[in-house]
């Protein structure tokens, strides 16, 4: 079993720990005193817990209920659990939020100030200098249904390179694995969100020294949307919006936005939802 597969299995195992069905203590809590915040699996479970704990605390203070952080083993199971209403709130990718609103009635709360862009990384000693040099190379990606993947695919297509045809694609469990796989020489190049590459809490100093960026795409949709389930009343949504929009004005919020690279929370408007629309098709399972 190669090292990428081993890390993928370990990551999936860790994410299962964060799944709703793996929280027996939660089922013992009195009804109505607890909320589940479902987070799409973009980083490892440990990183998720460390990074998002301040956000959970902020929501708890706003709503007066315990917030339990949960996730799913992969993108599509997360989309399915969102559709089934297994979460009360979600911190989700923009195209997932667009689908949840249009198809399942999920309600808007806020969006992150940080926008999704893809960055291409190679080892320092690589002969690759630009996208045109990647033909017949091996690329590692976080998930084929991610906006990051679609942006990388589009950037390569504009150079006449088709993923899966002109380049071998290695898909990892989360974006956290992409940088590591390039660092270990398991792929010639990796495409990962700028959020992870620019935030060095997720990339150690040695990897920083050994890797270099050859290209990054233009930002597209926001990296994250916070949304509330269809059953959520408007008073709760208004309290949540007010609390999250003012989070950046607190010392805890400033620290959270700096470490997470979310930048801020902003109102979630029609233009934002429209910007995510071109990416939704990869989430819709064929009938």
SVG drawing of the C-alpha trace seen along z (x, -y; Angstrom):
<svg xmlns="http://www.w3.org/2000/svg" viewBox="-39 -46 56 48">
<polyline fill="none" stroke="black" stroke-width="0.4" points="0.0,0.0 1.6,-3.3 1.9,-6.3 -0.8,-8.3 -3.3,-5.5 -2.2,-5.1 -2.7,-8.8 -6.1,-8.7 -7.3,-5.8 -6.0,-7.5 -7.8,-10.7 -11.1,-9.0 -10.8,-7.2 -10.3,-10.5 -13.2,-12.1 -15.5,-9.2 -14.8,-10.2 -16.4,-13.6 -19.5,-12.0 -22.9,-12.4 -23.2,-8.7 -20.0,-8.5 -21.1,-10.9 -23.0,-8.8 -22.7,-11.5 -24.6,-13.9 -27.6,-11.6 -27.8,-11.7 -28.1,-15.5 -31.6,-17.0 -33.5,-17.7 -33.1,-21.2 -30.0,-22.0 -27.5,-21.0 -26.7,-21.9 -24.5,-20.1 -22.2,-22.2 -21.4,-20.1 -18.1,-21.0 -17.2,-19.8 -14.0,-17.6 -11.3,-20.0 -8.6,-19.3 -7.9,-16.6 -10.1,-16.0 -7.5,-17.3 -6.9,-20.5 -10.6,-21.0 -11.1,-20.7 -8.2,-23.1 -9.1,-25.7 -12.9,-25.8 -13.3,-25.6 -13.5,-29.4 -16.2,-29.6 -18.2,-26.9 -17.8,-28.9 -19.1,-32.1 -22.2,-30.3 -22.8,-28.8 -22.7,-32.3 -25.1,-33.7 -27.7,-30.9 -27.3,-29.6 -26.8,-26.0 -23.9,-23.6 -22.4,-23.2 -21.0,-19.9 -18.5,-19.9 -19.2,-17.0 -18.1,-16.1 -18.2,-13.2 -15.7,-10.8 -15.8,-12.5 -17.5,-15.2 -20.4,-13.3 -21.4,-11.7 -21.2,-15.3 -23.5,-16.6 -25.9,-13.6 -26.0,-14.2 -26.7,-17.9 -29.6,-17.0 -31.0,-14.6 -30.9,-17.3 -28.4,-15.5 -26.8,-18.9 -28.4,-22.0 -25.8,-24.4 -23.1,-23.9 -19.8,-25.4 -19.7,-24.4 -18.1,-25.0 -19.8,-27.6 -21.1,-25.1 -22.4,-22.8 -24.2,-25.7 -25.7,-26.7 -27.0,-23.2 -28.3,-22.9 -30.2,-26.2 -31.8,-25.5 -32.6,-21.8 -33.1,-21.4 -34.2,-24.8 -31.1,-25.6 -31.0,-29.2 -28.2,-31.8 -26.2,-33.1 -22.8,-34.5 -19.8,-33.9 -16.1,-34.1 -14.1,-37.0 -11.5,-34.6 -12.1,-33.5 -11.2,-30.1 -8.2,-29.9 -6.0,-27.0 -2.2,-27.0 0.1,-24.6 3.1,-23.5 6.3,-21.6 9.5,-20.7 12.3,-23.3 14.5,-21.1 11.8,-20.3 12.4,-21.3 8.8,-22.5 8.5,-26.3 5.1,-26.8 1.8,-25.0 2.9,-24.2 5.7,-22.0 3.2,-19.7 2.2,-17.6 2.7,-13.8 3.4,-14.7 1.6,-13.3 -0.7,-15.7 -2.2,-15.2 -5.5,-16.8 -7.7,-17.0 -11.0,-16.0 -12.4,-16.0 -15.7,-17.5 -14.0,-20.5 -14.0,-24.0 -10.2,-23.9 -10.0,-20.9 -12.3,-22.6 -10.2,-25.7 -7.0,-23.7 -8.7,-21.7 -9.7,-24.9 -6.3,-26.5 -4.6,-23.4 -7.2,-23.2 -6.4,-26.7 -2.9,-25.5 -4.2,-22.5 -3.7,-20.0 -6.5,-17.6 -6.4,-15.9 -6.7,-12.2 -5.5,-12.2 -2.3,-14.3 -1.6,-14.0 -2.1,-11.2 -4.3,-12.3 -3.9,-11.1 -6.9,-12.0 -6.2,-12.3 -8.7,-12.2 -8.3,-15.9 -6.4,-19.0 -4.0,-18.5 -2.5,-15.5 -1.7,-17.3 1.3,-19.3 2.7,-16.3 2.5,-14.1 4.5,-16.6 7.0,-17.1 7.6,-13.3 8.0,-13.1 4.9,-11.0 3.6,-13.5 5.3,-16.0 2.8,-18.8 0.0,-19.3 -3.1,-21.6 -4.4,-22.8 -6.4,-25.8 -4.4,-28.9 -6.1,-28.9 -4.0,-25.9 -0.8,-26.9 -0.8,-30.4 -1.7,-29.3 1.5,-27.8 -0.3,-26.2 -1.0,-23.4 2.3,-23.2 5.5,-22.8 8.7,-24.9 10.6,-22.1 7.8,-21.8 7.8,-25.5 11.5,-25.5 11.3,-22.5 8.3,-23.5 7.6,-26.4 4.6,-27.9 4.4,-27.9 0.9,-29.3 -2.3,-30.3 -5.7,-30.8 -7.8,-33.9 -10.2,-33.7 -13.6,-32.4 -16.4,-31.9 -16.0,-32.4 -14.2,-29.5 -16.9,-29.0 -20.6,-29.6 -22.3,-29.3 -25.9,-28.1 -28.8,-27.0 -31.2,-24.1 -34.6,-24.7 -36.2,-24.1 -34.3,-27.0 -36.5,-30.0 -35.8,-33.5 -35.1,-34.9 -32.3,-32.3 -30.8,-33.1 -30.9,-36.9 -29.1,-36.3 -26.5,-34.1 -25.9,-36.6 -25.5,-39.5 -23.1,-37.5 -20.9,-36.3 -20.7,-39.6 -19.5,-41.3 -17.1,-38.4 -14.2,-40.2 -14.5,-43.1 -13.6,-41.0 -10.1,-39.8 -11.1,-36.2 -12.5,-36.9 -9.4,-38.7 -7.3,-35.7 -9.7,-33.3 -9.7,-35.1 -5.9,-35.5 -5.2,-31.8 -7.9,-30.4 -7.3,-32.8 -11.1,-33.2 -10.4,-37.0 -13.9,-38.0 -17.5,-37.1 -19.7,-39.0 -23.4,-39.1 -24.3,-36.2 -26.0,-37.8 -27.4,-36.7 -24.2,-37.6 -22.2,-35.2 -24.7,-32.3 -24.6,-32.9 -20.8,-32.8 -21.0,-29.3 -23.6,-28.1 -21.1,-27.0 -19.5,-24.5 -22.6,-22.7 -22.9,-20.1 -20.1,-18.0 -22.2,-17.4 -25.3,-16.1 -25.3,-12.3 -26.6,-10.9 -30.1,-9.5"/>
</svg>
